[in-house]
């Protein structure tokens, strides 16, 4: 159980530090995922201070979107996001 306590502490600590993220961010979320994860995606998007940020939803995907039905679209969206950044 100590591992689960440590994991929860890590999650809480990370959530408390979202305001420190200022780099470009692409948040991807499967619409068929559990409500808790959907809320987390919205929180991450709303609390990070990145000027360049997007929250993309995948209506036919669950938790592991890189292996789900829309995995090809996920790859395209990540590629497009990275290509539009000013490196």
Legacy VTK file of the C-alpha trace (Angstrom):
# vtk DataFile Version 3.0
C-alpha trace
ASCII
DATASET POLYDATA
POINTS 87 float
0.000 0.000 0.000
2.915 2.388 0.511
3.465 2.422 -3.255
-0.110 3.610 -3.792
0.358 6.289 -1.136
3.545 7.441 -2.850
1.815 7.463 -6.231
-1.073 9.531 -4.882
1.399 11.948 -3.284
3.204 12.296 -6.624
-0.089 12.964 -8.436
-1.118 15.566 -5.865
2.288 17.263 -5.987
2.214 17.370 -9.785
-1.280 18.874 -9.750
-0.100 21.566 -7.349
2.683 22.515 -9.789
0.692 22.788 -13.019
1.000 26.582 -12.891
4.751 26.191 -13.419
4.295 24.720 -16.905
4.874 27.407 -19.499
6.072 25.368 -22.468
3.797 24.414 -25.365
1.434 21.608 -24.452
-0.890 19.299 -26.324
-3.322 17.516 -24.022
-5.019 14.513 -25.617
-8.064 12.820 -24.103
-10.279 9.933 -25.077
-13.972 10.763 -24.728
-14.751 7.175 -23.699
-12.334 7.376 -20.762
-13.495 7.541 -17.136
-14.878 10.861 -15.906
-11.950 11.371 -13.515
-9.468 11.411 -16.394
-11.649 13.750 -18.424
-11.716 16.175 -15.497
-7.932 15.881 -15.193
-7.428 16.797 -18.848
-9.568 19.911 -18.435
-7.753 20.854 -15.226
-4.352 20.461 -16.861
-5.419 22.616 -19.804
-6.925 25.299 -17.594
-4.133 25.499 -15.020
-0.962 25.375 -17.094
0.321 28.794 -18.105
1.449 27.832 -21.593
0.549 30.359 -24.249
0.506 27.601 -26.860
-1.787 24.876 -25.569
-4.516 22.674 -26.981
-6.925 20.140 -25.562
-8.021 17.589 -28.153
-10.768 15.058 -27.626
-11.055 11.714 -29.408
-14.693 10.629 -29.451
-14.109 6.966 -30.230
-11.178 6.357 -27.874
-10.747 5.347 -24.269
-7.825 5.662 -21.872
-4.969 4.454 -24.081
-5.606 6.584 -27.152
-2.313 5.621 -28.797
-3.616 2.054 -29.143
-7.300 2.784 -29.689
-9.386 3.323 -32.828
-8.156 6.873 -33.449
-4.442 6.167 -32.975
-3.583 7.320 -36.494
-5.341 10.655 -35.897
-3.472 10.999 -32.592
-0.172 10.601 -34.450
-1.207 13.169 -37.061
-2.336 15.654 -34.404
0.913 15.307 -32.449
2.933 15.750 -35.653
0.905 18.823 -36.657
1.269 20.369 -33.196
5.038 19.871 -33.194
5.435 21.203 -36.726
3.642 24.459 -35.943
5.899 25.277 -32.979
8.600 27.871 -33.445
11.682 25.782 -32.639
LINES 1 88
87 0 1 2 3 4 5 6 7 8 9 10 11 12 13 14 15 16 17 18 19 20 21 22 23 24 25 26 27 28 29 30 31 32 33 34 35 36 37 38 39 40 41 42 43 44 45 46 47 48 49 50 51 52 53 54 55 56 57 58 59 60 61 62 63 64 65 66 67 68 69 70 71 72 73 74 75 76 77 78 79 80 81 82 83 84 85 86
